[in-house]
């Protein structure tokens, strides 16, 4: 058998994206005026767009927090029970991440933020928090007559009772009650 040298398969870098996908989720302070929240959101997106590519987003909307968050502001601890929640998904080279996080952390209008690296599955299926929240709040109205009809469909078993058996049971109960009272 003769040995043949096979050429190494050439790869093109245009088919492979070396950037990672991230999600930056954040709470904007509730003390920020509602009209100024879109400006804060645009500022955050501008910081991200400088170093990466934005792929998806959900604009901030006011939400009640599950638990109070305490933040030190101007030398005082302040407790917040609501905030504006939003997120931005983006692609970025890993070496630029520290620079971006340092820049985003200096935004004084943020109450809290979180950066996560997305898996391919998470990247393909973004979770829309505000849409999901609205869907959960929907209430289905049920016709009361249908429910009452279902409840009353079960018939109770009717057992005939003689008057003498009923009188004996009543005498027994009253005697027991008289004994307990004495």
Secondary structure, DSSP 8 states (H G I E B T S, - for coil): ------------TTS----EEEEEEEEEETTS-HHHHHHHHHHHHHHHHHHSEEEEEEEEEEEEEEEEEEEEETTEEEEEEEEEEEEEEEEE-GGGHHHHHHHHHT-TTEEEEEEEE--HHHHHS---HHHHHHHHH------HHHHHHHHHTS--------HHHHHHHHHHHHHHHHHHH-
